[in-house]
Amino acid sequence: MTEYDVIVDGSNLLLYGSNKRNFKVNLKQLKSNLTYFRKRGQRALICVDTSTISKIEKGKINTTGSFEEFNEILQTNDVFEIYSDHQMAEFALKFACPVVTNDKFRDWRSGKASHKNSTVSKEQWEELHKQSIPHRQDKSGKFTTVPPIQTKIPALIDEDPTESMANENLLLKEQLESLRRKNELHRAEIATYRKILNIG
């Protein structure tokens, strides 16, 4: 099975700026937004709510193109259709990677929101929120994350020794960050079990 570096809250990304009058999902912009991750060598799983897809199909959410064009974008990317945010959270826990979203998941973190099939605890939601990566448009109108996601370092062949060392340091830093994320998610999982078993 494919391993992913980031989980993208596709519905949140699609509806960015929906508070503006005459909002439309810009399909050209959407395509460009999704290439942001590929250009950085990041394998992204895009999770889109069934309800969002249905609203676009029925014309309840306007787009700059047809539903067929929108569907083609979904088909040419790693998109998983979800019926609840907990599925997206479960992917993030499975791959121990951050979620790119502007959603604070307040209801999930507080326990207000729940789903009978969810295996994600409040503690895990809290940690996923801490590790989440917001997104926005920069001054030129281009999609970016905050902070910008780093490009994965490719295999190094016949490079300048100084540059090679700098790249190796960046790679080590990325690996340490990944280990830190996994450790914090593991702590959240242990806290959940302690709560269930009434330990300390």
LINBELTA-V311865 format. One record per pair of residues at least 12 apart in sequence whose ideal C-beta (glycine too) atoms are under 10 Angstrom apart, sorted by the first residue. I is the first residue (numbers start at 1). GAP is how many residues later the second one is. Records with the same first field share a line. If there is no record, write none. Layout:
I: GAP + GAP
This chain:
1: 93 + 94
2: 41 + 43 + 76 + 93
3: 40 + 42 + 91 + 92 + 93 + 94
4: 33 + 38 + 39 + 40 + 41 + 42 + 74 + 87 + 88 + 90 + 91 + 92 + 93
5: 32 + 35 + 36 + 37 + 38 + 39 + 40 + 90 + 92 + 93 + 144 + 147 + 169 + 173
6: 31 + 34 + 36 + 37 + 38 + 39 + 40 + 86 + 89 + 91 + 92 + 93 + 94 + 127 + 139 + 143
7: 37 + 38 + 39 + 40 + 73 + 81 + 82 + 83 + 84 + 85 + 86 + 87 + 88 + 90 + 91 + 92 + 93 + 94 + 121 + 125 + 126
8: 25 + 26 + 28 + 29 + 34 + 36 + 37 + 38 + 39 + 40 + 69 + 70 + 71 + 80 + 90 + 91 + 92 + 93 + 125 + 127 + 137
9: 37 + 38 + 39 + 40 + 73 + 76 + 79 + 83 + 90 + 91 + 92 + 93 + 94 + 96 + 123 + 124 + 126
10: 20 + 23 + 24 + 34 + 35 + 36 + 37 + 38 + 39 + 42 + 43 + 64 + 67 + 69 + 70 + 71 + 72 + 78 + 90 + 91
11: 35 + 36 + 37 + 38 + 39 + 40 + 41 + 42 + 44 + 71 + 74 + 77 + 90 + 92
12: 35 + 36 + 37 + 40 + 73 + 76 + 87 + 88 + 89 + 90 + 91 + 122 + 123
13: 12 + 16 + 17 + 20 + 21 + 33 + 34 + 35 + 87 + 88 + 89 + 122 + 130
14: 12 + 13 + 15 + 16 + 19 + 32 + 34 + 35 + 38 + 39 + 42 + 47 + 49 + 56
15: 34 + 37 + 40 + 46 + 87
16: 13 + 14 + 17 + 86 + 119 + 120 + 121 + 127
17: 12 + 119 + 120
18: 43
22: 40
23: 38 + 39
24: 37 + 38 + 39 + 40 + 41
25: 27 + 31 + 36 + 37 + 38 + 39 + 40 + 45
26: 37 + 38 + 39
27: 29 + 36 + 37 + 38 + 39 + 42 + 43 + 45 + 46
28: 36 + 37 + 41 + 45
29: 35 + 108 + 112 + 113 + 114
30: 33 + 34 + 35 + 39 + 40 + 43 + 44 + 47 + 113
31: 38 + 41 + 42 + 45 + 46
32: 109 + 110 + 111
33: 13 + 102 + 104 + 109 + 110 + 111
34: 12 + 39 + 40 + 42 + 43 + 44 + 45 + 109
35: 42 + 108
36: 64 + 99 + 106 + 107 + 108 + 109 + 112 + 113
37: 40 + 41 + 63 + 106 + 108 + 112
38: 39
39: 110 + 112
40: 105 + 108 + 109 + 110 + 111 + 112
41: 108 + 109 + 110 + 111 + 112 + 113
42: 55 + 58 + 103 + 107 + 108 + 109 + 110
43: 35 + 52 + 54 + 109
44: 33 + 34 + 35 + 53 + 56 + 105
45: 32 + 33 + 34 + 35 + 43 + 46 + 47 + 49 + 50 + 52 + 54
46: 27 + 28 + 31 + 32 + 33 + 34 + 35 + 42 + 54
47: 31 + 32 + 33 + 34 + 35 + 38 + 40 + 41 + 42 + 44 + 45 + 52 + 54
48: 26 + 29 + 31 + 32 + 33 + 34 + 40
49: 32 + 33 + 34 + 35 + 36 + 38 + 39
50: 31 + 32 + 33 + 34
51: 31 + 32 + 33
52: 29 + 30
53: 14 + 17 + 18 + 21 + 26 + 28
56: 14 + 15
57: 13 + 14
83: 32 + 34
84: 24 + 29 + 30 + 31 + 32 + 33 + 34
85: 14 + 16 + 18 + 20 + 22 + 23 + 28 + 30 + 33 + 35 + 40
86: 19 + 22 + 27 + 28 + 29 + 30 + 31 + 32 + 33 + 34 + 39
87: 28 + 30 + 31 + 33
88: 13 + 15 + 17 + 32 + 40
89: 16 + 19 + 29 + 30 + 31 + 32 + 35 + 36 + 39 + 40
90: 27 + 28 + 29 + 30 + 34
92: 28 + 32 + 35 + 36 + 39 + 40 + 89 + 93
93: 26 + 27 + 28 + 31 + 34 + 35 + 89 + 92 + 95 + 96
95: 87
96: 35 + 82 + 83 + 85 + 86 + 87 + 88 + 89 + 90
97: 34 + 36 + 81 + 84 + 85 + 88
98: 30 + 32 + 33 + 34 + 35 + 47 + 51 + 79 + 80 + 83
99: 29 + 30 + 32 + 33 + 34
100: 32 + 33 + 34 + 35 + 45 + 46 + 49
101: 27 + 28 + 31 + 32 + 33 + 34
102: 30 + 31 + 32 + 33 + 34 + 44
103: 26 + 29 + 31
104: 25 + 28 + 30
105: 15 + 20 + 21 + 23 + 24 + 27
106: 19 + 23
107: 18
108: 12 + 13 + 14 + 16 + 17 + 18 + 20 + 21
109: 13 + 14 + 15 + 16 + 17 + 18 + 19 + 20
110: 12 + 15 + 16
111: 14
113: 12
119: 73
120: 68 + 69 + 72
121: 67 + 68 + 70 + 71 + 72 + 74 + 75
122: 66 + 69 + 70 + 73
123: 62 + 64 + 65 + 66 + 67 + 68 + 69 + 70 + 71 + 72
124: 60 + 61 + 63 + 64 + 65 + 67 + 68
125: 63
126: 62 + 65
127: 54 + 57 + 58 + 59 + 60 + 61 + 62 + 64
128: 53 + 56 + 57 + 60
130: 51 + 54 + 58
131: 46 + 49 + 50 + 53 + 54
133: 12 + 13 + 14 + 15 + 16
134: 12 + 13
135: 14
150: 20 + 21 + 23 + 24 + 27
151: 19
152: 18 + 19 + 22
153: 13 + 14 + 15 + 16 + 17 + 18 + 19 + 21
154: 13
156: 12 + 15
